Amino acid sequence: KDIKILMDRHTDKDFYTKKKFNKKILSKINKFKVLVAAHQFNDAVHVYGKFLFTDFYEWMDYLGKCTQKTNYEWYIKFHPAEFETNYKYIKYFAKKYPKFIILPNNVTNTQLIKEKINIILTVYGSIGHEYPLFGIPVVNASKTGPHKPFDFNIYPKNLSQYDRIIMNLN
């Protein structure tokens, strides 16, 4: 699955099917576009120590509340391999917070980069070393993680700082 993420950057075709993308995924409206790189809800929540929330569910709920306070476009993307196992959660959050836009499970990083996603939100995902290569900032909902030793991710010190960052992403 990581090979797909890395390889699909170099083409406008799906890595596995070689099907060319024609349909634009992100809206054409000139709003700040936020990608929530969601985690598998039953995955190791505290693999890198405590993060700013109790679990991924609370993090998504917090972000859902943020959708109601901001004028951003909010997109949710799960890794394609985890899409089906998380679909019930995706539907729940999209219904509770209608500003969340669920991306299709076959949307690629290449397409999102080409369509100019503005920023990525994650807890500690590998996306933290992928998108910065293209000048797209990544904000982690944790104090530590695999990218902490480097300066290409944003790691807030506490929930208050995280909140200030989220409310002022643009």
Disulfide bonds with the S-S distance in Angstrom:
none
